[in-house]
Amino acid sequence: MPRRPIRKPNICPYCGAEAEKPYKTWQLVAPIPDSRGRITITVMGMYECPNGHKWRAVVSKIKVGGSGEVEVEGAKGKSVLKSQEKAKTEVEGEVFEIDIEEEL
């Protein structure tokens, strides 16, 4: 079975007119992370074309967490934002040495 062609979210599915931007947006957070441990945040939007038709569509998807990278998938394609890794400094506490052979 062939795949559906990917359509832009701002193109009206009824008449094919182009809407400029969504007039309402909201976020949906996936309850379960993916295999890499990232949480998916889907940004949905309500559009209205000049002819009066209204529809809902996915504006973008953001994958956050896991390896410290943020993946953004929108109408212009996918992009990966890498976070600046902070230098890991391990703080060691005092070391106590106990000699088991020592008698009290």
KARAHU-V678494 format. One line per field, one symbol per residue. phi: phi as a letter, one per 40 degrees, with the letter a starting at -180 (. if undefined). psi: psi as a letter, one per 40 degrees, with the letter a starting at -180 (. if undefined). A space follows every 50 residues. Layout:
phi=???
psi=???
//
This chain:
phi=.cccccbcccccccbgcbccaccababbbccbccccgcccbbcbabbbcc cgcbabaccabbbbhgcgcbbbbbcchcabbcccccccbcbcccbbbbcc cccc
psi=hiiiihiidehhedeeihidiiehiiihhhdhiadeeihhhhhiihihid eeiiiiihdihhhiabeeihhhhadeaiihhhihhihhhhhiaihhhhhd dhi.
//
